[in-house]
Amino acid sequence: MKEAYTVAEVAGMTGLSRQTITRMFEHETGVIVLSRPERMHKRSYRTIRIPRAVYERVIAGLTVK
């Protein structure tokens, strides 16, 4: 099993959109955010990786309700 998932992978596993997954996980503790600031003639770039433990914690919190 993988150690960290991409947003697209989590979206595929849960059936939720990539935008929803990004909003759910981007501020969670333990999520890895990789970014490049905006520079002249180049847009900023950001990607997140969701560790398996964070994914399981958040999903478990959703299903407990």
Distance bins in CASP14 RR format, pairs under 12 A and 6 or more apart:
PFRMAT RR
TARGET T0000
AUTHOR 0000-0000-0000
RMODE 2
METHOD distances of the structure
MODEL  1
1 9 0 0 0 0 0 1 0 0 0 0 0
1 13 0 0 0 0 0 1 0 0 0 0 0
1 51 0 0 0 0 0 1 0 0 0 0 0
1 52 1 0 0 1 0 0 0 0 0 0 0
1 53 0 0 0 0 0 1 0 0 0 0 0
1 55 0 0 0 0 0 1 0 0 0 0 0
1 56 0 0 0 0 0 1 0 0 0 0 0
2 9 1 0 0 1 0 0 0 0 0 0 0
2 10 0 0 0 0 0 1 0 0 0 0 0
2 13 0 0 0 0 0 1 0 0 0 0 0
2 49 0 0 0 0 1 0 0 0 0 0 0
2 50 0 0 0 0 1 0 0 0 0 0 0
2 51 0 0 0 0 1 0 0 0 0 0 0
2 52 1 0 0 1 0 0 0 0 0 0 0
2 53 0 0 0 0 0 1 0 0 0 0 0
2 55 0 0 0 0 1 0 0 0 0 0 0
3 9 0 0 0 0 0 1 0 0 0 0 0
3 32 0 0 0 0 0 1 0 0 0 0 0
3 49 0 0 0 0 1 0 0 0 0 0 0
3 50 0 0 0 0 0 1 0 0 0 0 0
3 51 1 0 0 1 0 0 0 0 0 0 0
3 52 1 0 0 1 0 0 0 0 0 0 0
3 53 0 0 0 0 1 0 0 0 0 0 0
3 54 0 0 0 0 0 1 0 0 0 0 0
3 55 0 0 0 0 0 1 0 0 0 0 0
4 10 0 0 0 0 0 1 0 0 0 0 0
4 25 0 0 0 0 0 1 0 0 0 0 0
4 30 0 0 0 0 1 0 0 0 0 0 0
4 31 0 0 0 0 1 0 0 0 0 0 0
4 32 1 0 0 1 0 0 0 0 0 0 0
4 33 0 0 0 0 0 1 0 0 0 0 0
4 34 0 0 0 0 0 1 0 0 0 0 0
4 47 0 0 0 0 0 1 0 0 0 0 0
4 48 0 0 0 0 1 0 0 0 0 0 0
4 49 1 0 1 0 0 0 0 0 0 0 0
4 50 1 0 0 1 0 0 0 0 0 0 0
4 51 1 0 1 0 0 0 0 0 0 0 0
4 52 1 0 0 1 0 0 0 0 0 0 0
4 53 0 0 0 0 1 0 0 0 0 0 0
4 54 0 0 0 0 1 0 0 0 0 0 0
4 55 0 0 0 0 1 0 0 0 0 0 0
5 11 0 0 0 0 1 0 0 0 0 0 0
5 12 0 0 0 0 1 0 0 0 0 0 0
5 13 1 0 0 1 0 0 0 0 0 0 0
5 14 0 0 0 0 0 1 0 0 0 0 0
5 18 0 0 0 0 0 1 0 0 0 0 0
5 21 0 0 0 0 1 0 0 0 0 0 0
5 25 0 0 0 0 1 0 0 0 0 0 0
5 31 0 0 0 0 0 1 0 0 0 0 0
5 32 0 0 0 0 0 1 0 0 0 0 0
5 47 0 0 0 0 0 1 0 0 0 0 0
5 48 0 0 0 0 1 0 0 0 0 0 0
5 49 1 0 0 1 0 0 0 0 0 0 0
5 50 1 0 1 0 0 0 0 0 0 0 0
5 51 1 0 0 1 0 0 0 0 0 0 0
5 52 1 0 0 1 0 0 0 0 0 0 0
5 53 0 0 0 0 0 1 0 0 0 0 0
5 54 0 0 0 0 1 0 0 0 0 0 0
5 55 1 0 1 0 0 0 0 0 0 0 0
5 56 0 0 0 0 0 1 0 0 0 0 0
5 58 0 0 0 0 0 1 0 0 0 0 0
5 59 0 0 0 0 0 1 0 0 0 0 0
6 12 0 0 0 0 0 1 0 0 0 0 0
6 13 0 0 0 0 0 1 0 0 0 0 0
6 18 0 0 0 0 1 0 0 0 0 0 0
6 21 0 0 0 0 1 0 0 0 0 0 0
6 22 0 0 0 0 0 1 0 0 0 0 0
6 25 0 0 0 0 0 1 0 0 0 0 0
6 31 0 0 0 0 0 1 0 0 0 0 0
6 32 0 0 0 0 0 1 0 0 0 0 0
6 34 0 0 0 0 0 1 0 0 0 0 0
6 47 1 0 0 1 0 0 0 0 0 0 0
6 48 0 0 0 0 1 0 0 0 0 0 0
6 49 1 0 0 1 0 0 0 0 0 0 0
6 50 1 0 0 1 0 0 0 0 0 0 0
6 51 0 0 0 0 0 1 0 0 0 0 0
6 55 0 0 0 0 0 1 0 0 0 0 0
7 13 0 0 0 0 0 1 0 0 0 0 0
7 14 0 0 0 0 0 1 0 0 0 0 0
7 16 0 0 0 0 0 1 0 0 0 0 0
7 17 0 0 0 0 1 0 0 0 0 0 0
7 18 1 0 1 0 0 0 0 0 0 0 0
7 19 0 0 0 0 1 0 0 0 0 0 0
7 20 0 0 0 0 1 0 0 0 0 0 0
7 21 1 0 1 0 0 0 0 0 0 0 0
7 22 1 0 1 0 0 0 0 0 0 0 0
7 23 0 0 0 0 0 1 0 0 0 0 0
7 24 0 0 0 0 1 0 0 0 0 0 0
7 25 1 0 0 1 0 0 0 0 0 0 0
7 26 0 0 0 0 1 0 0 0 0 0 0
7 31 0 0 0 0 0 1 0 0 0 0 0
7 32 0 0 0 0 0 1 0 0 0 0 0
7 33 0 0 0 0 0 1 0 0 0 0 0
7 34 0 0 0 0 0 1 0 0 0 0 0
7 46 0 0 0 0 0 1 0 0 0 0 0
7 47 1 0 0 1 0 0 0 0 0 0 0
7 48 1 0 0 1 0 0 0 0 0 0 0
7 49 0 0 0 0 1 0 0 0 0 0 0
7 50 1 0 0 1 0 0 0 0 0 0 0
7 55 0 0 0 0 0 1 0 0 0 0 0
8 14 0 0 0 0 0 1 0 0 0 0 0
8 15 0 0 0 0 0 1 0 0 0 0 0
8 16 0 0 0 0 0 1 0 0 0 0 0
8 17 0 0 0 0 0 1 0 0 0 0 0
8 18 1 0 0 1 0 0 0 0 0 0 0
8 19 0 0 0 0 0 1 0 0 0 0 0
8 21 0 0 0 0 1 0 0 0 0 0 0
8 22 0 0 0 0 0 1 0 0 0 0 0
8 47 0 0 0 0 0 1 0 0 0 0 0
8 48 0 0 0 0 0 1 0 0 0 0 0
8 49 0 0 0 0 0 1 0 0 0 0 0
8 50 0 0 0 0 0 1 0 0 0 0 0
9 15 0 0 0 0 0 1 0 0 0 0 0
9 16 0 0 0 0 0 1 0 0 0 0 0
9 18 0 0 0 0 0 1 0 0 0 0 0
9 21 0 0 0 0 1 0 0 0 0 0 0
9 25 0 0 0 0 0 1 0 0 0 0 0
9 48 0 0 0 0 0 1 0 0 0 0 0
9 49 0 0 0 0 1 0 0 0 0 0 0
9 50 0 0 0 0 1 0 0 0 0 0 0
9 52 0 0 0 0 0 1 0 0 0 0 0
9 55 0 0 0 0 1 0 0 0 0 0 0
10 16 1 0 0 1 0 0 0 0 0 0 0
10 17 0 0 0 0 0 1 0 0 0 0 0
10 18 0 0 0 0 1 0 0 0 0 0 0
10 19 0 0 0 0 0 1 0 0 0 0 0
10 20 0 0 0 0 1 0 0 0 0 0 0
10 21 1 0 1 0 0 0 0 0 0 0 0
10 22 0 0 0 0 1 0 0 0 0 0 0
10 23 0 0 0 0 0 1 0 0 0 0 0
10 24 0 0 0 0 1 0 0 0 0 0 0
10 25 1 0 0 1 0 0 0 0 0 0 0
10 26 0 0 0 0 0 1 0 0 0 0 0
10 28 0 0 0 0 0 1 0 0 0 0 0
10 31 0 0 0 0 0 1 0 0 0 0 0
10 48 0 0 0 0 1 0 0 0 0 0 0
10 49 0 0 0 0 0 1 0 0 0 0 0
10 50 1 0 1 0 0 0 0 0 0 0 0
10 51 0 0 0 0 0 1 0 0 0 0 0
10 52 0 0 0 0 0 1 0 0 0 0 0
10 54 0 0 0 0 1 0 0 0 0 0 0
10 55 1 0 0 1 0 0 0 0 0 0 0
10 56 0 0 0 0 0 1 0 0 0 0 0
10 58 0 0 0 0 1 0 0 0 0 0 0
10 59 0 0 0 0 1 0 0 0 0 0 0
11 17 1 0 0 1 0 0 0 0 0 0 0
11 18 1 0 1 0 0 0 0 0 0 0 0
11 19 0 0 0 0 1 0 0 0 0 0 0
11 20 1 0 0 1 0 0 0 0 0 0 0
11 21 1 0 1 0 0 0 0 0 0 0 0
11 22 0 0 0 0 1 0 0 0 0 0 0
11 23 0 0 0 0 0 1 0 0 0 0 0
11 24 0 0 0 0 0 1 0 0 0 0 0
11 25 0 0 0 0 0 1 0 0 0 0 0
11 48 0 0 0 0 0 1 0 0 0 0 0
11 50 0 0 0 0 0 1 0 0 0 0 0
11 55 0 0 0 0 0 1 0 0 0 0 0
12 18 0 0 0 0 1 0 0 0 0 0 0
12 20 0 0 0 0 0 1 0 0 0 0 0
12 21 0 0 0 0 1 0 0 0 0 0 0
12 55 0 0 0 0 0 1 0 0 0 0 0
13 21 0 0 0 0 1 0 0 0 0 0 0
13 50 0 0 0 0 0 1 0 0 0 0 0
13 52 0 0 0 0 0 1 0 0 0 0 0
13 55 0 0 0 0 1 0 0 0 0 0 0
13 56 0 0 0 0 0 1 0 0 0 0 0
13 58 0 0 0 0 0 1 0 0 0 0 0
13 59 0 0 0 0 1 0 0 0 0 0 0
14 20 0 0 0 0 1 0 0 0 0 0 0
14 21 1 0 0 1 0 0 0 0 0 0 0
14 24 0 0 0 0 1 0 0 0 0 0 0
14 25 0 0 0 0 0 1 0 0 0 0 0
14 50 0 0 0 0 0 1 0 0 0 0 0
14 55 0 0 0 0 1 0 0 0 0 0 0
14 56 0 0 0 0 0 1 0 0 0 0 0
14 58 0 0 0 0 1 0 0 0 0 0 0
14 59 1 0 0 1 0 0 0 0 0 0 0
14 62 0 0 0 0 1 0 0 0 0 0 0
14 63 0 0 0 0 0 1 0 0 0 0 0
15 21 0 0 0 0 1 0 0 0 0 0 0
15 59 0 0 0 0 0 1 0 0 0 0 0
16 22 0 0 0 0 0 1 0 0 0 0 0
16 23 0 0 0 0 1 0 0 0 0 0 0
16 24 1 0 0 1 0 0 0 0 0 0 0
16 25 0 0 0 0 0 1 0 0 0 0 0
16 58 0 0 0 0 0 1 0 0 0 0 0
16 59 0 0 0 0 0 1 0 0 0 0 0
16 62 0 0 0 0 0 1 0 0 0 0 0
17 23 0 0 0 0 1 0 0 0 0 0 0
17 24 0 0 0 0 0 1 0 0 0 0 0
18 24 0 0 0 0 0 1 0 0 0 0 0
18 25 0 0 0 0 0 1 0 0 0 0 0
18 26 0 0 0 0 0 1 0 0 0 0 0
18 47 0 0 0 0 0 1 0 0 0 0 0
18 48 0 0 0 0 0 1 0 0 0 0 0
18 50 0 0 0 0 0 1 0 0 0 0 0
19 25 0 0 0 0 0 1 0 0 0 0 0
19 26 0 0 0 0 0 1 0 0 0 0 0
20 26 0 0 0 0 0 1 0 0 0 0 0
20 58 0 0 0 0 0 1 0 0 0 0 0
20 62 0 0 0 0 0 1 0 0 0 0 0
21 28 0 0 0 0 0 1 0 0 0 0 0
21 31 0 0 0 0 0 1 0 0 0 0 0
21 48 0 0 0 0 1 0 0 0 0 0 0
21 49 0 0 0 0 0 1 0 0 0 0 0
21 50 1 0 0 1 0 0 0 0 0 0 0
21 54 0 0 0 0 0 1 0 0 0 0 0
21 55 0 0 0 0 1 0 0 0 0 0 0
21 58 0 0 0 0 1 0 0 0 0 0 0
21 59 0 0 0 0 0 1 0 0 0 0 0
21 62 0 0 0 0 0 1 0 0 0 0 0
22 28 0 0 0 0 0 1 0 0 0 0 0
22 31 0 0 0 0 0 1 0 0 0 0 0
22 33 0 0 0 0 0 1 0 0 0 0 0
22 46 0 0 0 0 1 0 0 0 0 0 0
22 47 0 0 0 0 1 0 0 0 0 0 0
22 48 1 0 0 1 0 0 0 0 0 0 0
22 49 0 0 0 0 0 1 0 0 0 0 0
22 50 0 0 0 0 1 0 0 0 0 0 0
23 31 0 0 0 0 0 1 0 0 0 0 0
23 48 0 0 0 0 0 1 0 0 0 0 0
23 58 0 0 0 0 0 1 0 0 0 0 0
24 31 0 0 0 0 1 0 0 0 0 0 0
24 48 0 0 0 0 0 1 0 0 0 0 0
24 50 0 0 0 0 1 0 0 0 0 0 0
24 54 0 0 0 0 0 1 0 0 0 0 0
24 55 0 0 0 0 1 0 0 0 0 0 0
24 57 0 0 0 0 0 1 0 0 0 0 0
24 58 1 0 0 1 0 0 0 0 0 0 0
24 59 0 0 0 0 1 0 0 0 0 0 0
24 61 0 0 0 0 0 1 0 0 0 0 0
24 62 0 0 0 0 1 0 0 0 0 0 0
25 31 1 0 1 0 0 0 0 0 0 0 0
25 32 0 0 0 0 0 1 0 0 0 0 0
25 33 0 0 0 0 1 0 0 0 0 0 0
25 47 0 0 0 0 0 1 0 0 0 0 0
25 48 1 0 0 1 0 0 0 0 0 0 0
25 49 0 0 0 0 1 0 0 0 0 0 0
25 50 1 0 1 0 0 0 0 0 0 0 0
25 51 0 0 0 0 1 0 0 0 0 0 0
25 54 1 0 0 1 0 0 0 0 0 0 0
25 55 1 0 0 1 0 0 0 0 0 0 0
25 57 0 0 0 0 0 1 0 0 0 0 0
25 58 1 0 0 1 0 0 0 0 0 0 0
25 59 0 0 0 0 0 1 0 0 0 0 0
25 62 0 0 0 0 0 1 0 0 0 0 0
26 32 0 0 0 0 0 1 0 0 0 0 0
26 33 1 0 0 1 0 0 0 0 0 0 0
26 35 0 0 0 0 0 1 0 0 0 0 0
26 46 0 0 0 0 1 0 0 0 0 0 0
26 47 0 0 0 0 0 1 0 0 0 0 0
26 48 1 0 1 0 0 0 0 0 0 0 0
26 49 0 0 0 0 0 1 0 0 0 0 0
26 50 0 0 0 0 1 0 0 0 0 0 0
26 54 0 0 0 0 0 1 0 0 0 0 0
26 58 0 0 0 0 0 1 0 0 0 0 0
27 33 0 0 0 0 1 0 0 0 0 0 0
27 48 0 0 0 0 0 1 0 0 0 0 0
27 54 0 0 0 0 0 1 0 0 0 0 0
27 58 0 0 0 0 0 1 0 0 0 0 0
28 48 0 0 0 0 1 0 0 0 0 0 0
28 49 0 0 0 0 0 1 0 0 0 0 0
28 50 1 0 0 1 0 0 0 0 0 0 0
28 51 0 0 0 0 1 0 0 0 0 0 0
28 53 0 0 0 0 0 1 0 0 0 0 0
28 54 1 0 1 0 0 0 0 0 0 0 0
28 55 0 0 0 0 1 0 0 0 0 0 0
28 56 0 0 0 0 0 1 0 0 0 0 0
28 57 0 0 0 0 1 0 0 0 0 0 0
28 58 1 0 0 1 0 0 0 0 0 0 0
28 59 0 0 0 0 0 1 0 0 0 0 0
28 61 0 0 0 0 0 1 0 0 0 0 0
29 50 0 0 0 0 0 1 0 0 0 0 0
29 51 0 0 0 0 0 1 0 0 0 0 0
29 53 0 0 0 0 0 1 0 0 0 0 0
29 54 1 0 0 1 0 0 0 0 0 0 0
29 57 0 0 0 0 1 0 0 0 0 0 0
29 58 0 0 0 0 0 1 0 0 0 0 0
30 48 0 0 0 0 0 1 0 0 0 0 0
30 49 0 0 0 0 1 0 0 0 0 0 0
30 50 0 0 0 0 1 0 0 0 0 0 0
30 51 1 0 0 1 0 0 0 0 0 0 0
30 52 0 0 0 0 0 1 0 0 0 0 0
30 53 0 0 0 0 1 0 0 0 0 0 0
30 54 1 0 1 0 0 0 0 0 0 0 0
30 55 0 0 0 0 0 1 0 0 0 0 0
30 57 0 0 0 0 1 0 0 0 0 0 0
30 58 0 0 0 0 0 1 0 0 0 0 0
31 46 0 0 0 0 0 1 0 0 0 0 0
31 47 0 0 0 0 0 1 0 0 0 0 0
31 48 1 0 1 0 0 0 0 0 0 0 0
31 49 1 0 0 1 0 0 0 0 0 0 0
31 50 1 0 1 0 0 0 0 0 0 0 0
31 51 1 0 0 1 0 0 0 0 0 0 0
31 52 0 0 0 0 0 1 0 0 0 0 0
31 53 0 0 0 0 0 1 0 0 0 0 0
31 54 1 0 1 0 0 0 0 0 0 0 0
31 55 0 0 0 0 1 0 0 0 0 0 0
31 57 0 0 0 0 0 1 0 0 0 0 0
31 58 0 0 0 0 1 0 0 0 0 0 0
32 46 0 0 0 0 0 1 0 0 0 0 0
32 47 0 0 0 0 1 0 0 0 0 0 0
32 48 1 0 0 1 0 0 0 0 0 0 0
32 49 1 0 1 0 0 0 0 0 0 0 0
32 50 1 0 0 1 0 0 0 0 0 0 0
32 51 1 0 0 1 0 0 0 0 0 0 0
32 52 0 0 0 0 0 1 0 0 0 0 0
32 54 0 0 0 0 1 0 0 0 0 0 0
33 45 0 0 0 0 0 1 0 0 0 0 0
33 46 1 0 0 1 0 0 0 0 0 0 0
33 47 1 0 0 1 0 0 0 0 0 0 0
33 48 1 0 1 0 0 0 0 0 0 0 0
33 49 0 0 0 0 1 0 0 0 0 0 0
33 50 0 0 0 0 0 1 0 0 0 0 0
33 51 0 0 0 0 0 1 0 0 0 0 0
34 44 0 0 0 0 0 1 0 0 0 0 0
34 45 0 0 0 0 1 0 0 0 0 0 0
34 46 1 0 0 1 0 0 0 0 0 0 0
34 47 1 0 1 0 0 0 0 0 0 0 0
34 48 1 0 0 1 0 0 0 0 0 0 0
34 49 1 0 0 1 0 0 0 0 0 0 0
35 43 0 0 0 0 0 1 0 0 0 0 0
35 44 1 0 0 1 0 0 0 0 0 0 0
35 45 1 0 0 1 0 0 0 0 0 0 0
35 46 1 0 1 0 0 0 0 0 0 0 0
35 47 1 0 0 1 0 0 0 0 0 0 0
35 48 0 0 0 0 1 0 0 0 0 0 0
35 49 0 0 0 0 0 1 0 0 0 0 0
36 42 0 0 0 0 1 0 0 0 0 0 0
36 43 0 0 0 0 1 0 0 0 0 0 0
36 44 1 0 0 1 0 0 0 0 0 0 0
36 45 1 0 1 0 0 0 0 0 0 0 0
36 46 1 0 0 1 0 0 0 0 0 0 0
36 47 0 0 0 0 1 0 0 0 0 0 0
37 43 0 0 0 0 1 0 0 0 0 0 0
37 44 1 0 1 0 0 0 0 0 0 0 0
37 45 0 0 0 0 1 0 0 0 0 0 0
37 46 0 0 0 0 1 0 0 0 0 0 0
38 44 1 0 1 0 0 0 0 0 0 0 0
38 45 0 0 0 0 1 0 0 0 0 0 0
38 46 0 0 0 0 0 1 0 0 0 0 0
39 45 0 0 0 0 0 1 0 0 0 0 0
48 54 0 0 0 0 0 1 0 0 0 0 0
48 55 0 0 0 0 0 1 0 0 0 0 0
49 55 0 0 0 0 0 1 0 0 0 0 0
50 56 0 0 0 0 0 1 0 0 0 0 0
50 57 0 0 0 0 0 1 0 0 0 0 0
50 58 0 0 0 0 1 0 0 0 0 0 0
50 59 0 0 0 0 0 1 0 0 0 0 0
51 57 0 0 0 0 1 0 0 0 0 0 0
51 58 0 0 0 0 0 1 0 0 0 0 0
52 58 0 0 0 0 0 1 0 0 0 0 0
52 59 0 0 0 0 0 1 0 0 0 0 0
53 59 0 0 0 0 0 1 0 0 0 0 0
53 60 0 0 0 0 0 1 0 0 0 0 0
54 60 0 0 0 0 0 1 0 0 0 0 0
54 61 0 0 0 0 0 1 0 0 0 0 0
55 61 0 0 0 0 0 1 0 0 0 0 0
55 62 0 0 0 0 0 1 0 0 0 0 0
56 62 0 0 0 0 0 1 0 0 0 0 0
56 63 0 0 0 0 0 1 0 0 0 0 0
57 63 0 0 0 0 0 1 0 0 0 0 0
57 64 0 0 0 0 0 1 0 0 0 0 0
58 64 0 0 0 0 0 1 0 0 0 0 0
59 65 0 0 0 0 0 1 0 0 0 0 0
END
